[in-house]
Amino acid sequence: MKTLAILTGPQGSGNHLWSKIFSLHEDVFGWKSLLDNYWEAHRYSEPFAACWRDPELLSQFDFSSHNHYFTSISVPLGIESKGTKWCPDIKEFGLKAQSLGMKVKICVIGRDQTILENQQKRIREESTIRHFYDALKGIQEAFPCPSFLSYELLYLYKQEYLKSLDLGFPIAWYDKRVNEILERDANTKYINYVKENPLDDGNKTGIPFPFNPNIPDPPSSDVLPCCGDKPCHC
């Protein structure tokens, strides 16, 4: 049985990165043109782009060349203010492929939630992760056991992480281009050095902290919402 792996996740969670990694193996039909460019627009060059707009087109797709196929999509795509925002139907796409005799594997990618929010607001003008949460519910109705993949673990452990994955299709973890693809961590630009933290002394001395020192002190018990930040005299 031929396999179709569907990689999906929130906008900004590493769709292009994972697409490069999973397209490296010669036995996998994937987004090969992306291996020659740092970035490409999904709507123009991803092999299944037209099928994502209309899953019925999968009936016309040529699945004769390989046993393993790979496609990827973010949810949502586009930008609201540009009139281009839309939500691909992962469930419908997967079920259509399944009806054509394909063994469908869903891979859900993730990234630090704060970085995702910042990236989405910068590029998409809003946090869009809510749309993927909705899509995930539909995905799990049809495909209850997706595999969850970590952006951070990929950068941290590289080939060792890739070797640990069992996704039903071959992964070229040994390809020298893996190191080239992972040379620069895109998370770096979102990270600022923290000079000191309240927990530092605890780590040095072993003294326990009954409360999280990174959370501002709660208001005093005699401070009520009716009087703002002052003791209540109502």
C-alpha positions, 0 to 999 in steps of 0.5 A: 500500500502506498503511503501519504504523509501529511505534515501540518501545524500552526502558521510559523511552526516550521512547515518549510523546515520539516518539508526540506528534511522529509523531502531529502530521501530519494524514495519519498515524493516530496517538495523537492524544489524547496531543497534548492531554495531557502523559501518558496511560496506554498501556493506556487510550488508545493506539489499538492497545492492545487489539491489542498484547494480542492481535495477532489483533484487527488483523483487526478494526481499521478501516484505511480512514481513512488511508494511514499508521498509527502505533503505539507500545509499550515492552518490557516494560510494567508492574511485576513487583511489581504483577503487571502486567509483560508483554512485547509480541510486536513480531514477532508484531504486525508479521507479523500486520499484514503479513499484512493487506497493510500495509507495516510499518516498525519504529522503535527508539528509544534514550536514554542507557543510564545514564539508562534504568537510573536511570529504570527502577529508580525506576519499575519497581524494576529494570533492564528493558532486558534484555527489550528486547534479547531482543525486538530479536532477534525483531524483526530476524528478521522485520524485519532493518533497523529504523530507530534513533532517538535521544532526544538527537539529537531534543532537540539538533537538533529540526526539523533532525533530524526533516527528516533522517528517512526512515521511510516516513510523513510527519512534521510537522517544521514544526508549531509544536507541535514546539517546545512538545513539546521545550520541556523536556528530561526528561534534565535532572533526571538530569544533575549539573554536573561542576565539574572532570574529570581530562581538563580539563588535557589539553584545555588543554595538549594533553598526551596521556593514555595511560590513561583518568584517569576509571578508578581506578588498577588494583591493583599487580602484586604485589597478588593477589586472595588477599590483598585489597588488600595485597601477597601473602605466601602 
